[in-house]
Amino acid sequence: CTVDSEVALRVGGDFFFDPQPGDSPVKLVLIAGGVGINPLFSILLHIADLHGYQEGKGNGYKMGTVKLYYSAKNTSELLFKKNILGLMNAFPGKITCRFHVTQQSSQICKELQPHVTGK
């Protein structure tokens, strides 16, 4: 987003991402904290499936990009972090993530370091 961009926000409740063939691609920003990653991780997996499906079939799905911002107290509480890193590697530039830790006291592993901000 840029200054003055129009965005739609949804907090809590039942939500999903279900694009249809022929829909215009959208840029998604997913924001999660702690265990709130669960439904967003499901959406992320669905997007990865559609990216793979789109590349293989030419079926009318036009996927945009997704940026995940995910915060927890420390890296050990970042659920699905290895899976998320795998998705970023599988779909470079299409799926990205920034992890944020608020109370990290130990060294951050090298694999996560370029993707983590915070203490």
Secondary structure by P-SEA (a helix, b strand, c coil): ccccbbbbbbcccbbbbbbcccccbbbbbbbbccccaaaaaaaaaaaaaaaaaaacccccbbbbbbbbbbbccccccccaaaaaaaaaaaccccbbbbbbbcccccccccccccccccc
